[in-house]
Amino acid sequence: MKNDKKTKQQNNHEPGDVDHAKQLPRLRRIEGQVRGMQKMIEEQRDCLDITNQISAIINALRRVQSDMLHDHLAALGEAIIAEDLSPKKRRELAEEIREHLKRLS
């Protein structure tokens, strides 16, 4: 979720802020898995080994997606509760939550 403020000090999060940086180690690990898969293809490794690697990469990306979506939804909920928002803005945020939840099912 974007913060309306132009500047923000690191680790000084307000309700609704999400810290995506915690996903970087996972993404770097996934990047290494992709490079490993490329090497497997270059070496003409067995198709099943390569498809197993692809499944591992897809599952790892889904975990990143799930964690980021979870954080975003939690931030939206926190913003609805903690911030002084108009009823219209609360409804907009609630609708955003509903739309994200649809993606999960």
BATI-54475 format. One record per residue: residue in three letters; x, y, z of N, C-alpha, C, CB in turn. Coordinates in steps of 0.05 Angstrom, whole numbers, padded with zeros to 5 digits, always signed. Glycine has a CB too. Layout:
BEGIN
alaXYZXYZXYZXYZ
...
END
This chain:
BEGIN
met+00017-00023+00000+00000+00000+00000+00018+00025+00000-00019+00000+00024
lys+00011+00044-00017+00028+00067-00019+00022+00086+00004+00023+00082-00045
asn+00043+00100+00012+00041+00120+00033+00038+00147+00019+00065+00120+00052
asp+00020+00164+00028+00015+00190+00016+00038+00209+00021-00010+00202+00026
lys+00054+00205+00041+00076+00223+00047+00098+00219+00027+00086+00219+00076
lys+00111+00241+00019+00132+00240+00000+00157+00227+00012+00139+00268-00011
thr+00163+00233+00037+00187+00222+00050+00179+00206+00074+00206+00245+00058
lys+00195+00186+00080+00190+00169+00102+00216+00157+00111+00168+00146+00095
gln+00222+00158+00136+00246+00145+00146+00242+00115+00147+00254+00156+00173
gln+00264+00101+00141+00263+00071+00141+00255+00062+00169+00289+00059+00132
asn+00239+00041+00171+00229+00028+00195+00212+00046+00212+00253+00019+00212
asn+00202+00068+00201+00184+00086+00215+00157+00083+00201+00194+00116+00215
his+00144+00060+00205+00120+00054+00190+00095+00064+00204+00117+00024+00186
glu+00077+00075+00189+00051+00084+00199+00031+00062+00192+00043+00111+00187
pro+00007+00064+00204-00014+00045+00196-00018+00045+00166-00040+00051+00211
gly-00019+00022+00154-00022+00020+00126+00004+00016+00110-00036+00044+00116
asp+00027+00021+00123+00052+00017+00109+00059-00013+00108+00075+00033+00123
val+00072-00021+00087+00081-00048+00084+00111-00048+00077+00065-00064+00063
asp+00127-00065+00090+00155-00067+00085+00161-00090+00067+00171-00070+00112
his+00164-00085+00041+00169-00106+00022+00198-00116+00022+00163-00096-00006
ala+00216-00102+00034+00244-00109+00034+00249-00137+00047+00261-00088+00049
lys+00232-00146+00065+00236-00172+00077+00233-00194+00057+00216-00175+00100
gln+00222-00189+00034+00219-00210+00013+00245-00212-00004+00196-00203-00005
leu+00263-00194-00002+00287-00194-00019+00303-00219-00015+00304-00170-00012
pro+00308-00229+00009+00324-00254+00011+00310-00278-00004+00328-00262+00040
arg+00285-00280-00001+00270-00301-00016+00273-00297-00046+00240-00301-00008
leu+00270-00273-00055+00272-00268-00084+00300-00273-00094+00264-00239-00090
arg+00320-00268-00078+00347-00274-00086+00351-00304-00088+00367-00262-00067
arg+00339-00319-00069+00340-00348-00070+00326-00359-00095+00327-00360-00044
ile+00303-00347-00101+00289-00355-00125+00305-00349-00150+00261-00341-00127
glu+00318-00326-00150+00336-00319-00173+00358-00340-00177+00349-00291-00168
gly+00369-00350-00155+00389-00371-00156+00377-00397-00167+00401-00376-00129
gln+00352-00403-00159+00339-00427-00169+00334-00425-00199+00311-00431-00155
val+00327-00401-00209+00323-00398-00238+00350-00401-00252+00311-00369-00243
arg+00371-00390-00242+00397-00394-00254+00405-00424-00255+00419-00378-00240
gly+00399-00437-00233+00404-00466-00232+00388-00481-00253+00398-00477-00204
met+00363-00473-00257+00346-00486-00277+00358-00481-00305+00317-00476-00275
gln+00367-00457-00309+00379-00450-00335+00403-00468-00341+00387-00421-00337
lys+00419-00472-00320+00443-00490-00323+00434-00519-00328+00460-00488-00297
met+00413-00527-00315+00402-00554-00320+00394-00557-00349+00378-00560-00301
ile+00382-00537-00360+00373-00538-00388+00397-00538-00407+00355-00514-00395
glu+00417-00521-00401+00441-00521-00417+00455-00548-00416+00461-00500-00406
glu+00454-00562-00394+00467-00588-00391+00449-00610-00401+00475-00593-00362
gln+00426-00603-00411+00406-00623-00421+00399-00644-00401+00417-00636-00447
arg+00394-00635-00376+00386-00653-00355+00358-00664-00360+00386-00639-00328
asp+00351-00685-00345+00326-00698-00348+00303-00679-00345+00324-00721-00328
cys+00282-00683-00362+00259-00665-00362+00245-00665-00335+00239-00674-00384
leu+00243-00687-00322+00230-00689-00296+00245-00672-00275+00227-00718-00286
asp+00272-00673-00276+00288-00657-00257+00282-00627-00262+00318-00663-00260
ile+00281-00620-00287+00276-00591-00294+00248-00583-00285+00280-00587-00324
thr+00228-00600-00291+00201-00593-00283+00198-00592-00253+00181-00612-00295
asn+00213-00609-00239+00212-00607-00209+00224-00580-00200+00229-00630-00197
gln+00245-00571-00213+00256-00545-00206+00237-00523-00212+00283-00541-00222
ile+00223-00525-00235+00202-00505-00242+00181-00504-00221+00190-00511-00270
ser+00171-00527-00212+00151-00528-00191+00161-00515-00165+00143-00557-00185
ala+00186-00520-00158+00197-00508-00134+00198-00477-00137+00226-00518-00129
ile+00205-00467-00160+00206-00438-00165+00178-00426-00164+00219-00432-00193
ile+00159-00439-00176+00131-00430-00176+00120-00429-00147+00113-00447-00194
asn+00125-00450-00132+00116-00451-00104+00129-00429-00087+00122-00478-00091
ala+00155-00424-00092+00169-00403-00077+00157-00375-00084+00200-00403-00084
leu+00151-00371-00110+00139-00346-00118+00111-00342-00106+00137-00344-00148
arg+00097-00364-00105+00070-00363-00092+00072-00356-00063+00055-00390-00095
arg+00092-00366-00049+00096-00358-00021+00102-00329-00018+00119-00375-00008
val+00118-00318-00036+00124-00289-00035+00098-00274-00040+00146-00281-00056
gln+00083-00282-00060+00058-00269-00067+00039-00270-00043+00045-00282-00092
ser+00036-00293-00031+00018-00297-00009+00026-00279+00015+00017-00326+00000
asp+00052-00279+00021+00061-00262+00044+00057-00233+00038+00091-00267+00049
met+00062-00224+00014+00059-00196+00007+00029-00188+00008+00071-00189-00020
leu+00012-00206-00002-00016-00200-00002-00027-00200+00027-00032-00221-00018
his-00017-00219+00043-00025-00219+00071-00017-00193+00085-00011-00243+00086
asp+00007-00184+00081+00017-00159+00093+00000-00135+00083+00046-00154+00086
his-00006-00135+00057-00022-00113+00046-00050-00113+00058-00024-00116+00015
leu-00063-00136+00060-00089-00138+00071-00089-00130+00101-00101-00166+00068
ala-00069-00138+00115-00067-00130+00143-00063-00100+00146-00043-00145+00157
ala-00048-00088+00128-00044-00059+00128-00070-00045+00122-00022-00051+00109
leu-00085-00055+00103-00110-00043+00096-00129-00044+00120-00123-00057+00072
gly-00131-00067+00133-00148-00070+00157-00139-00051+00179-00147-00099+00167
glu-00113-00049+00183-00103-00031+00203-00110-00002+00197-00073-00034+00206
ala-00108+00005+00171-00115+00032+00163-00144+00038+00168-00108+00037+00134
ile-00161+00019+00162-00190+00023+00166-00196+00027+00195-00206-00002+00155
ile-00182+00013+00213-00187+00015+00241-00174+00040+00254-00178-00010+00256
ala-00149+00044+00247-00132+00063+00261-00134+00092+00251-00104+00055+00261
glu-00139+00095+00225-00138+00122+00214-00166+00135+00214-00127+00121+00185
asp-00165+00161+00215-00190+00177+00214-00198+00180+00185-00186+00205+00228
leu-00214+00162+00175-00222+00161+00147-00252+00167+00144-00216+00134+00135
ser-00258+00178+00122-00286+00183+00116-00300+00156+00111-00290+00202+00091
pro-00326+00155+00115-00341+00130+00109-00336+00121+00080-00371+00134+00114
lys-00335+00139+00062-00330+00132+00034-00303+00119+00030-00331+00157+00015
lys-00282+00130+00043-00255+00118+00041-00254+00091+00054-00234+00137+00054
arg-00268+00088+00077-00269+00061+00090-00282+00041+00071-00285+00063+00116
arg-00304+00049+00058-00317+00030+00039-00298+00023+00016-00343+00042+00028
glu-00283+00042+00006-00264+00037-00016-00243+00017-00007-00251+00063-00025
leu-00232+00021+00017-00212+00002+00027-00224-00025+00032-00199+00013+00053
ala-00248-00026+00043-00261-00052+00047-00266-00066+00020-00288-00048+00062
glu-00273-00051+00000-00277-00063-00027-00250-00074-00038-00289-00042-00047
glu-00229-00059-00033-00202-00068-00041-00195-00095-00028-00181-00047-00035
ile-00202-00097-00002-00197-00122+00012-00213-00144+00000-00205-00119+00042
arg-00238-00139-00006-00255-00160-00019-00243-00169-00046-00283-00150-00024
glu-00233-00150-00062-00222-00157-00088-00196-00174-00084-00215-00131-00103
his-00180-00167-00065-00156-00184-00060-00163-00212-00050-00138-00170-00039
leu-00183-00213-00033-00192-00240-00023-00203-00257-00046-00214-00236-00001
lys-00215-00245-00066-00225-00260-00089-00202-00274-00103-00240-00242-00108
arg-00179-00260-00104-00155-00271-00118-00144-00295-00104-00134-00249-00120
leu-00149-00297-00078-00138-00319-00062-00154-00345-00066-00137-00312-00033
ser-00180-00342-00074-00196-00366-00076-00197-00376-00104-00224-00360-00067
END
